[in-house]
Amino acid sequence: MHTETNAHGASGTSEVAFAHPEITAALRDLEHRFSKSKRFILGVTGPPGVGKSTFAECLAAHFGPETSVVVPMDGFHLGEAVIAGTELKQRKGAIDTFDVGGYLSLLQRLKRRDEDVVYAPLYTRDIEEPIAASIAVPAGIPLVITEGNYLLSPEPAWQKVRGQLDAVWYLELPADLRLERLIHRHVEFGKEPAAAEAWAKGSDEANARLIQADSHRADRILPWN
């Protein structure tokens, strides 16, 4: 089953992937900001196709499974039962096609750290649906990495999300490479090439412009390729 987070090879490539000096500096700072007794929730954001999922999985591999876990925002996509037959279906991935309240509630539970285990949903691209309770976050895990498009949005509901995050890192990638990767991903998950290009240059690009406009709100802006 393909999921939104693709960890294939992450553990073997994290050190190479993080060789850029700006990322190395960010990691060094992060290592001093959490401990077994103090949980840190890190947000990773950037436009569609920039590689947020890969970055998050490399980051989790760097720190190891006893220390970190990835909880993607995409687990809060509205389900097909909600968007089917509506105009939201044609804009899936836009900011109003996510359950921001549900995401906020999860982050608040993770922040409180008063439950033995919190279970988070995971989005699967094979069926284009979120699946509940697919990621276990034990109370002993000190670093939670959450990645998604709209972590820096100034909209009131999303500002509450930002308030639960201890830091947000924004990833950058040259636009032509990002678009190429995005089209390839859509084809890989079933779209015809022409449809994949149209979606990437249409709905995805509209979302990308919105996300890029908020990049100045990030704690760090990191190159990622």
Secondary structure by P-SEA (a helix, b strand, c coil): ccccccccccccccccccccaaaaaaaaaaaacccccbbbbbbbbbcccccaaaaaaaaaaaaccccbbbbbccccccccccccccccccccccccccaaaaaaaaaaaaaaccccbbbbbbbbccccccccccccccccccbbbbbccccccccaaaaaaaaaccbbbbbbccaaaaaaaaaaaaaaacccaaaaaaaaacaaaaaaaaaaaacccccbbbbcc
